[in-house]
Amino acid sequence: MTHYVAPWLVVLAGYALGSIPFGLILTKLFGGKDVRQHGSGNIGATNVSRVAGPLAGILTLVLDAGKGFAAVCLASRLTEQKATAMMLAGLAALFGHCFSIWLGGKGGKGVATGLGIFTALCPLAALCALVVFLLFFVFWRYVSLASLAGTAAMPLLVYFLWAPGHAPSLVITIGTLAASGLIFFKHDKNLQRLTEGTEPKFWPGKSKGAGE
C-alpha cells in the first residue's frame, strides 16, 4: 500500500541532501585545509581539485552529483514517480547545495548537483549537456564557460529529449529553467571575469586565481 507523502517532506529531504558540503569535508580529510580559504573559495570539485588534489576533486564531483540524483530518486520512490515531486526535490537539493545551512547560507555553484538531478530526471539530456561541457572545456579550458554552456543547453535538451513523442510537463519545463537560472546566478562573478578576459583557465594542481 502506498502512503501519502506531504510535498514539504520531499522538499525538506532534498534540501537536507543538497546541503551536505562534500567539498569542504573532503578537502579537510585529504589536506587538512578549509577549501573556502584557498583558491577561488568555492566548495565545488574544481577548486577542491586545486586545493586537495585530483582524487579529492573527483570524489567531490561524484558525491555532489550523487546527492542531486539521490534527492530525485527518493522523491520518485516516495511519490510513485510524480514528476512534480521529483522536480521539487531536485530544486531543493540544488538550493541546498548553493545555500547550505551548514555553511551559513553559502555554498557551491550547483553544476555537479544539477547534473545529478537531470541524470535522474532525463538521462539523455544530462548526457548531451555533459558532451556540451566537454567540448567547450577541451577547446577553451574554462570550467566556468563549459559549465554555463551545458547549463544553458539543458532546458532545450530536456524539452526535446524528455521522452519519445512526449514533451515534459509545465512543471518540469519551469523547474529546469529555474535550475539553470540559479546556476547562472551563482556564476555571476565568473561571467564578469569572462567578459573582462580575466577568468583563469583550469590546470590541475594550480590554486592561483579565482575561477570556479
Backbone as JSON, one array per atom type, in Angstrom:
{
  "sequence": "MTHYVAPWLVVLAGYALGSIPFGLILTKLFGGKDVRQHGSGNIGATNVSRVAGPLAGILTLVLDAGKGFAAVCLASRLTEQKATAMMLAGLAALFGHCFSIWLGGKGGKGVATGLGIFTALCPLAALCALVVFLLFFVFWRYVSLASLAGTAAMPLLVYFLWAPGHAPSLVITIGTLAASGLIFFKHDKNLQRLTEGTEPKFWPGKSKGAGE",
  "N": [[0.84, -1.19, 0.0], [0.55, 2.19, -0.88], [1.63, 5.07, 0.75], [0.58, 8.38, 1.52], [2.72, 11.09, 0.96], [3.68, 14.1, 2.24], [4.27, 17.02, 0.27], [6.09, 18.9, 1.32], [7.79, 17.4, 2.87], [9.26, 15.95, 1.03], [10.58, 18.03, -0.22], [12.05, 19.04, 1.95], [13.71, 16.84, 2.51], [15.17, 16.77, 0.14], [16.51, 19.23, 0.28], [18.04, 18.8, 2.59], [19.77, 16.74, 1.77], [21.08, 18.04, -0.35], [22.43, 20.07, 0.97], [24.68, 19.05, 2.2], [28.05, 19.61, 2.58], [30.17, 18.35, 0.72], [32.58, 18.98, -0.6], [33.97, 20.64, 1.2], [34.25, 18.89, 3.38], [35.79, 16.78, 2.24], [38.12, 18.12, 1.45], [39.2, 18.83, 3.89], [39.66, 16.28, 4.91], [41.53, 15.23, 3.1], [43.6, 17.12, 2.94], [43.65, 18.65, 5.22], [42.79, 21.25, 5.09], [40.74, 24.22, 4.85], [38.69, 24.56, 2.29], [37.38, 26.84, 1.59], [39.06, 28.88, 2.16], [41.03, 28.95, 0.31], [42.33, 29.09, -3.08], [39.69, 29.7, -5.27], [37.84, 29.81, -3.3], [35.53, 28.43, -3.53], [33.41, 25.57, -2.92], [33.22, 23.57, -4.72], [34.02, 20.88, -7.1], [36.13, 21.64, -8.85], [37.69, 23.62, -7.52], [38.3, 22.18, -5.22], [39.89, 20.2, -6.34], [42.09, 21.73, -7.07], [43.01, 22.53, -4.55], [43.2, 20.25, -2.86], [43.93, 18.12, -4.45], [43.59, 15.86, -7.34], [42.13, 13.43, -6.79], [40.51, 14.03, -4.57], [39.02, 16.02, -5.77], [37.65, 14.58, -7.78], [36.12, 12.82, -6.23], [34.54, 14.69, -4.9], [33.08, 15.72, -7.05], [31.63, 13.42, -7.83], [30.15, 12.85, -5.49], [28.73, 15.26, -5.08], [27.17, 15.3, -7.38], [25.86, 12.94, -6.88], [24.21, 13.5, -4.67], [22.23, 15.14, -5.71], [21.11, 13.39, -7.57], [20.22, 11.38, -5.82], [18.28, 12.75, -4.33], [16.22, 13.19, -6.2], [15.6, 10.54, -6.92], [14.75, 9.53, -4.46], [12.43, 11.06, -4.04], [10.98, 10.12, -6.21], [10.56, 7.46, -5.48], [9.05, 7.75, -3.13], [6.76, 9.01, -3.97], [5.63, 7.64, -6.04], [6.78, 8.16, -8.59], [5.98, 10.78, -9.3], [6.18, 13.56, -11.29], [6.17, 16.25, -10.54], [6.83, 16.25, -7.77], [9.37, 15.08, -7.94], [10.79, 17.0, -9.39], [10.61, 19.17, -7.65], [12.01, 18.16, -5.45], [14.52, 17.91, -6.61], [15.13, 20.6, -7.2], [15.18, 21.57, -4.6], [17.39, 20.22, -3.58], [19.38, 21.34, -5.16], [19.19, 24.0, -4.36], [19.89, 23.65, -1.7], [22.57, 22.9, -1.97], [23.67, 25.21, -3.07], [23.04, 27.1, -1.16], [23.79, 26.32, 1.61], [22.73, 25.18, 4.8], [24.61, 24.45, 6.62], [26.75, 26.0, 6.04], [26.22, 28.57, 6.65], [24.34, 29.63, 4.88], [25.73, 29.88, 2.57], [27.46, 28.39, -0.28], [28.1, 26.01, -2.93], [28.28, 26.19, -6.57], [26.56, 24.67, -8.01], [26.71, 23.07, -10.35], [27.59, 20.32, -10.61], [25.73, 19.09, -8.89], [23.38, 19.79, -10.19], [23.77, 18.32, -12.55], [23.53, 15.73, -11.53], [20.86, 15.78, -10.72], [19.45, 16.04, -13.18], [20.35, 13.81, -14.47], [18.93, 11.86, -13.19], [16.32, 12.69, -13.81], [16.16, 13.03, -16.63], [18.03, 11.23, -18.36], [19.25, 11.17, -20.97], [19.27, 13.84, -21.8], [20.94, 14.91, -19.83], [23.32, 13.57, -20.44], [23.87, 14.62, -23.0], [24.21, 17.31, -22.32], [26.51, 17.09, -20.81], [28.29, 16.37, -22.81], [28.31, 18.77, -24.25], [29.5, 20.39, -22.29], [32.08, 19.17, -22.16], [33.07, 19.6, -24.74], [33.26, 22.42, -24.87], [35.05, 22.79, -22.77], [37.37, 21.41, -23.63], [38.12, 22.9, -25.87], [38.39, 25.55, -24.9], [39.23, 25.55, -22.22], [38.15, 26.72, -19.98], [36.52, 26.11, -17.07], [34.26, 27.32, -16.0], [33.02, 28.55, -18.25], [32.45, 26.29, -19.8], [30.75, 24.96, -18.05], [28.59, 26.75, -17.9], [27.77, 26.71, -20.55], [26.82, 24.07, -20.85], [24.81, 24.22, -18.95], [23.13, 26.19, -20.03], [22.24, 24.85, -22.25], [20.69, 22.84, -21.19], [17.78, 23.27, -20.6], [16.6, 23.24, -23.21], [17.48, 20.74, -24.12], [16.23, 19.0, -22.3], [13.59, 19.55, -22.92], [13.33, 18.59, -25.59], [14.24, 15.98, -25.42], [12.89, 14.61, -23.48], [10.99, 12.41, -23.47], [10.27, 9.88, -25.87], [8.3, 11.25, -28.31], [6.9, 12.78, -26.49], [6.45, 15.81, -24.75], [7.92, 17.48, -21.93], [6.2, 18.12, -18.78], [4.65, 21.24, -17.74], [5.6, 21.92, -15.23], [8.09, 20.59, -15.1], [9.41, 21.88, -17.18], [9.46, 24.59, -16.31], [10.79, 24.19, -13.9], [13.28, 23.25, -14.79], [14.23, 25.51, -16.14], [14.37, 27.21, -13.94], [16.35, 25.95, -12.4], [18.56, 26.17, -14.11], [18.72, 28.95, -14.2], [19.39, 29.54, -11.53], [21.95, 28.41, -11.34], [23.32, 30.0, -13.18], [23.07, 32.43, -11.84], [24.68, 31.96, -9.61], [27.09, 31.98, -10.83], [27.8, 34.58, -11.31], [30.09, 36.21, -10.85], [32.0, 34.82, -12.29], [31.0, 35.15, -14.86], [31.38, 37.87, -15.16], [34.19, 38.02, -15.07], [34.81, 36.47, -17.31], [33.8, 38.09, -19.3], [35.48, 40.28, -19.01], [37.87, 39.14, -19.62], [39.53, 38.05, -17.7], [39.21, 35.66, -16.44], [40.59, 32.77, -15.03], [42.12, 29.92, -16.6], [41.63, 26.38, -16.25], [43.95, 24.36, -14.64], [45.09, 21.37, -13.42], [46.13, 21.1, -10.03], [46.96, 23.7, -9.68], [46.41, 26.58, -7.78], [46.13, 29.25, -8.04], [44.42, 32.33, -8.76], [40.92, 33.02, -9.38], [38.46, 31.78, -10.69], [36.55, 28.73, -10.74]],
  "CA": [[0.0, 0.0, 0.0], [1.31, 3.44, -0.98], [1.23, 6.08, 1.73], [0.73, 9.76, 1.07], [3.89, 11.81, 1.49], [3.49, 15.54, 2.07], [5.29, 17.61, -0.59], [7.12, 19.62, 2.05], [8.76, 16.41, 3.35], [10.13, 15.67, -0.11], [11.42, 19.22, -0.39], [12.96, 19.08, 3.08], [14.7, 15.79, 2.31], [16.03, 17.21, -0.95], [17.39, 20.29, 0.79], [18.98, 18.19, 3.54], [20.8, 16.05, 0.98], [21.86, 19.01, -1.12], [23.21, 20.98, 1.81], [25.9, 18.4, 2.7], [29.19, 20.23, 1.88], [31.17, 17.32, 0.5], [33.86, 19.59, -0.96], [34.62, 21.08, 2.43], [34.6, 17.7, 4.16], [36.87, 16.04, 1.59], [39.35, 18.9, 1.49], [39.75, 18.69, 5.25], [40.14, 14.92, 5.06], [42.7, 14.97, 2.25], [44.71, 18.04, 3.13], [43.55, 19.4, 6.46], [42.56, 22.66, 4.79], [39.39, 24.7, 4.61], [38.7, 24.92, 0.88], [36.84, 28.2, 1.44], [40.14, 29.84, 2.4], [42.07, 28.74, -0.7], [41.88, 29.15, -4.46], [38.54, 30.58, -5.51], [36.97, 29.79, -2.13], [34.34, 27.64, -3.83], [33.48, 24.21, -2.39], [32.99, 22.64, -5.82], [35.07, 19.93, -7.47], [37.27, 22.28, -9.5], [38.54, 24.23, -6.51], [38.78, 21.1, -4.36], [40.99, 19.58, -7.06], [43.25, 22.62, -6.95], [43.48, 22.65, -3.17], [43.48, 18.97, -2.2], [44.36, 17.11, -5.39], [42.59, 15.33, -8.27], [41.25, 12.41, -6.21], [39.5, 14.74, -3.76], [38.14, 16.7, -6.71], [36.78, 13.59, -8.43], [35.16, 12.37, -5.22], [33.59, 15.78, -4.69], [32.21, 15.73, -8.22], [30.72, 12.26, -7.77], [29.23, 12.98, -4.35], [27.83, 16.39, -5.31], [26.19, 14.83, -8.36], [25.08, 11.88, -6.26], [23.15, 13.98, -3.77], [21.13, 15.58, -6.57], [20.49, 12.17, -8.1], [19.54, 10.7, -4.72], [17.09, 13.51, -3.95], [15.17, 12.92, -7.18], [15.22, 9.13, -6.81], [13.99, 9.38, -3.22], [11.1, 11.61, -4.3], [10.31, 9.2, -7.13], [10.14, 6.27, -4.72], [8.05, 8.1, -2.12], [5.54, 9.57, -4.57], [5.29, 6.86, -7.23], [7.3, 8.81, -9.79], [5.27, 12.01, -9.65], [7.17, 14.47, -11.84], [6.21, 17.5, -9.76], [7.6, 16.0, -6.55], [10.76, 14.82, -8.32], [11.38, 18.28, -9.77], [10.73, 19.98, -6.43], [13.11, 17.6, -4.66], [15.75, 18.27, -7.28], [15.37, 22.02, -6.98], [15.53, 21.74, -3.19], [18.77, 19.76, -3.44], [20.24, 22.35, -5.78], [19.16, 25.16, -3.46], [20.67, 23.28, -0.53], [23.99, 22.95, -2.32], [24.07, 26.6, -3.31], [22.81, 27.88, 0.06], [23.79, 25.27, 2.63], [22.51, 25.59, 6.18], [25.85, 24.17, 7.36], [27.75, 27.0, 5.66], [25.67, 29.9, 6.88], [23.62, 30.11, 3.71], [26.63, 29.93, 1.4], [27.63, 27.05, -0.83], [28.73, 25.87, -4.24], [27.64, 26.83, -7.72], [25.44, 23.83, -8.41], [26.82, 22.39, -11.65], [27.6, 18.86, -10.42], [24.44, 18.69, -8.31], [22.42, 19.89, -11.29], [23.97, 17.18, -13.44], [22.93, 14.58, -10.88], [19.4, 15.93, -10.75], [18.9, 15.77, -14.51], [20.64, 12.42, -14.81], [17.79, 11.11, -12.68], [15.08, 13.11, -14.46], [16.22, 12.85, -18.09], [19.43, 10.84, -18.57], [19.78, 11.51, -22.29], [19.54, 15.28, -21.78], [22.13, 15.11, -18.99], [24.48, 13.1, -21.21], [24.15, 15.6, -24.06], [24.74, 18.51, -21.66], [27.88, 16.75, -20.45], [29.06, 16.45, -24.06], [28.48, 20.2, -24.5], [30.52, 20.83, -21.33], [33.4, 18.66, -22.54], [33.5, 20.28, -25.97], [33.68, 23.78, -24.52], [36.24, 22.74, -21.93], [38.51, 20.99, -24.44], [38.53, 23.97, -26.79], [38.7, 26.83, -24.26], [39.87, 25.31, -20.93], [37.48, 27.44, -18.89], [35.49, 25.28, -16.47], [33.04, 28.13, -15.85], [32.38, 28.69, -19.55], [31.92, 24.98, -20.17], [29.62, 24.7, -17.16], [27.47, 27.61, -18.3], [27.29, 26.23, -21.85], [25.99, 22.9, -20.58], [23.63, 24.68, -18.2], [22.25, 26.9, -20.96], [21.66, 23.88, -23.18], [19.84, 21.86, -20.51], [16.32, 23.4, -20.8], [16.23, 22.77, -24.55], [17.72, 19.3, -24.19], [15.16, 18.33, -21.55], [12.33, 19.71, -23.66], [13.29, 17.77, -26.79], [14.65, 14.6, -25.17], [12.2, 14.13, -22.28], [10.52, 11.06, -23.75], [9.91, 9.78, -27.29], [6.96, 11.69, -28.67], [6.24, 13.49, -25.4], [7.14, 16.96, -24.18], [7.81, 17.48, -20.46], [5.13, 18.93, -18.22], [4.99, 22.64, -17.48], [6.4, 21.94, -14.0], [9.45, 20.19, -15.45], [9.99, 22.94, -18.01], [9.73, 25.74, -15.45], [11.81, 23.77, -12.94], [14.57, 23.2, -15.48], [14.65, 26.89, -16.34], [14.74, 27.76, -12.63], [17.63, 25.36, -12.02], [19.58, 26.81, -14.94], [18.83, 30.34, -13.76], [20.11, 29.58, -10.26], [23.36, 28.14, -11.61], [23.86, 31.21, -13.79], [23.16, 33.43, -10.78], [25.84, 31.64, -8.78], [28.29, 32.22, -11.64], [27.83, 35.98, -11.73], [31.47, 36.71, -10.88], [32.67, 34.17, -13.42], [30.54, 35.82, -16.09], [32.05, 39.17, -15.22], [35.6, 37.8, -15.43], [34.86, 36.01, -18.7], [33.58, 39.28, -20.14], [36.67, 41.13, -18.9], [39.05, 38.41, -20.06], [40.41, 37.79, -16.56], [38.9, 34.36, -15.86], [41.71, 31.84, -15.21], [41.84, 28.6, -17.13], [41.85, 25.33, -15.25], [45.08, 23.44, -14.75], [45.14, 20.61, -12.17], [47.24, 21.35, -9.11], [47.23, 25.13, -9.53], [45.39, 27.21, -6.95], [46.11, 30.69, -8.23], [43.28, 32.85, -9.49], [39.6, 32.78, -8.81], [37.83, 30.66, -11.39], [35.47, 28.02, -10.09]],
  "C": [[0.89, 1.25, 0.0], [0.78, 4.46, 0.01], [1.47, 7.47, 1.16], [1.93, 10.42, 1.75], [3.69, 13.29, 1.2], [4.6, 16.13, 1.22], [6.42, 18.29, 0.18], [8.17, 18.67, 2.62], [9.75, 16.05, 2.25], [11.1, 16.82, -0.33], [12.47, 19.3, 0.73], [14.07, 18.03, 2.94], [15.69, 16.17, 1.21], [17.01, 18.27, -0.49], [18.45, 19.72, 1.72], [20.11, 17.47, 2.81], [21.7, 17.05, 0.27], [22.78, 19.85, -0.28], [24.49, 20.36, 2.36], [27.11, 18.93, 1.93], [30.35, 19.25, 1.67], [32.55, 17.9, 0.16], [34.64, 20.03, 0.25], [35.11, 19.89, 3.25], [35.81, 16.99, 3.56], [38.19, 16.8, 1.61], [40.01, 18.81, 2.86], [40.32, 17.3, 5.46], [41.44, 14.68, 4.3], [43.87, 15.89, 2.55], [44.67, 18.85, 4.41], [43.31, 20.88, 6.27], [41.06, 22.96, 4.69], [39.36, 25.25, 3.19], [38.19, 26.35, 0.65], [37.91, 29.27, 1.61], [41.25, 29.74, 1.34], [41.47, 28.79, -2.1], [40.77, 30.15, -4.65], [37.64, 30.69, -4.28], [35.71, 28.97, -2.33], [34.51, 26.22, -3.31], [33.26, 23.16, -3.46], [34.22, 21.84, -6.2], [36.3, 20.59, -8.06], [38.23, 22.87, -8.47], [39.09, 23.19, -5.55], [39.97, 20.41, -5.02], [42.25, 20.42, -6.97], [43.87, 22.55, -5.55], [43.94, 21.32, -2.57], [43.86, 17.84, -3.15], [43.23, 16.52, -6.22], [41.63, 14.32, -7.66], [40.15, 13.05, -5.38], [38.52, 15.46, -4.67], [37.16, 15.76, -7.37], [35.72, 13.1, -7.46], [34.11, 13.43, -4.94], [32.59, 15.85, -5.83], [31.17, 14.62, -8.14], [29.7, 12.42, -6.66], [28.26, 14.15, -4.52], [26.76, 16.03, -6.35], [25.27, 13.8, -7.73], [23.98, 12.38, -5.36], [21.98, 14.55, -4.56], [20.36, 14.41, -7.13], [19.66, 11.49, -7.03], [18.25, 11.42, -4.32], [15.93, 13.23, -4.9], [14.68, 11.48, -7.07], [14.4, 8.87, -5.56], [12.57, 9.9, -3.41], [10.3, 10.7, -5.22], [9.76, 7.99, -6.38], [8.99, 6.59, -3.76], [6.73, 8.55, -2.72], [5.11, 8.84, -5.84], [5.59, 7.61, -8.52], [6.5, 10.03, -10.24], [6.3, 13.07, -10.05], [7.3, 15.76, -11.03], [7.05, 17.33, -8.5], [9.07, 15.78, -6.87], [11.47, 16.13, -8.67], [11.59, 19.15, -8.54], [11.88, 19.47, -5.55], [14.45, 17.95, -5.28], [16.12, 19.73, -7.07], [15.78, 22.3, -5.53], [16.97, 21.31, -2.94], [19.74, 20.78, -4.02], [20.33, 23.59, -4.9], [19.99, 24.88, -2.21], [22.16, 23.33, -0.8], [24.47, 24.39, -2.45], [23.96, 27.47, -2.05], [22.68, 26.92, 1.24], [23.58, 25.84, 4.04], [23.77, 25.4, 7.02], [26.94, 25.2, 7.08], [27.21, 28.41, 5.8], [24.95, 30.48, 5.68], [24.48, 30.26, 2.47], [26.8, 28.51, 0.87], [28.31, 27.07, -2.18], [27.91, 26.51, -5.34], [26.64, 25.92, -8.43], [25.58, 23.01, -9.67], [26.76, 20.87, -11.49], [26.27, 18.37, -9.86], [23.35, 18.76, -9.37], [22.54, 18.73, -12.26], [23.35, 15.92, -12.84], [21.42, 14.6, -10.92], [18.84, 15.52, -12.11], [19.32, 14.42, -15.06], [19.51, 11.52, -14.34], [16.5, 11.43, -13.44], [15.05, 12.78, -15.95], [17.66, 12.5, -18.48], [20.02, 11.26, -19.91], [20.12, 13.0, -22.37], [20.8, 15.58, -20.97], [23.39, 14.69, -19.73], [24.86, 14.1, -22.3], [24.72, 16.9, -23.48], [26.19, 18.29, -21.25], [28.79, 16.81, -21.67], [29.33, 17.92, -24.41], [29.57, 20.76, -23.58], [31.91, 20.42, -21.79], [33.94, 19.35, -23.79], [34.01, 21.69, -25.66], [34.95, 23.76, -23.68], [37.49, 22.37, -22.73], [39.03, 22.13, -25.31], [39.0, 25.23, -26.07], [39.31, 26.72, -22.86], [39.3, 26.14, -19.78], [36.38, 26.54, -18.32], [34.17, 26.05, -16.36], [32.29, 28.28, -17.17], [31.74, 27.39, -19.99], [30.69, 24.64, -19.33], [28.39, 25.49, -17.58], [26.91, 27.2, -19.65], [26.38, 25.02, -21.67], [24.7, 23.27, -19.87], [22.63, 25.36, -19.12], [21.55, 25.93, -21.91], [20.61, 22.99, -22.52], [18.34, 22.06, -20.72], [15.86, 22.9, -22.17], [16.4, 21.26, -24.68], [16.62, 18.53, -23.47], [13.85, 18.39, -22.32], [12.24, 18.73, -24.83], [13.6, 16.29, -26.54], [13.93, 13.98, -23.98], [11.73, 12.69, -22.44], [10.1, 11.02, -25.22], [8.47, 10.19, -27.54], [6.22, 12.47, -27.6], [7.09, 14.67, -24.92], [6.99, 16.9, -22.66], [6.65, 18.35, -20.01], [5.61, 20.35, -17.98], [5.86, 22.76, -16.23], [7.85, 21.6, -14.28], [10.13, 21.3, -16.24], [10.38, 24.15, -17.16], [10.83, 25.4, -14.45], [13.2, 23.73, -13.56], [15.11, 24.6, -15.73], [15.09, 27.53, -15.03], [16.1, 27.24, -12.18], [18.77, 26.01, -12.81], [19.81, 28.26, -14.51], [19.62, 30.47, -12.47], [21.6, 29.35, -10.47], [24.02, 29.35, -12.27], [24.04, 32.3, -12.74], [24.4, 33.2, -9.92], [27.16, 31.84, -9.53], [28.44, 33.68, -12.05], [29.24, 36.55, -11.82], [32.27, 36.08, -12.01], [32.29, 34.83, -14.73], [31.23, 37.17, -16.26], [33.5, 39.01, -15.65], [35.74, 37.3, -16.86], [34.69, 37.19, -19.65], [34.82, 40.17, -20.15], [37.95, 40.45, -19.39], [40.01, 38.07, -18.95], [40.12, 36.44, -15.89], [40.07, 33.39, -16.1], [41.26, 30.51, -15.81], [42.2, 27.55, -16.09], [43.06, 24.48, -15.6], [45.19, 22.71, -13.43], [46.36, 20.94, -11.33], [47.58, 22.79, -8.91], [46.09, 25.78, -8.78], [45.34, 28.71, -7.11], [44.88, 31.1, -9.01], [41.97, 32.47, -8.84], [38.94, 31.57, -9.46], [36.68, 30.05, -10.64], [35.83, 27.76, -8.64]]
}
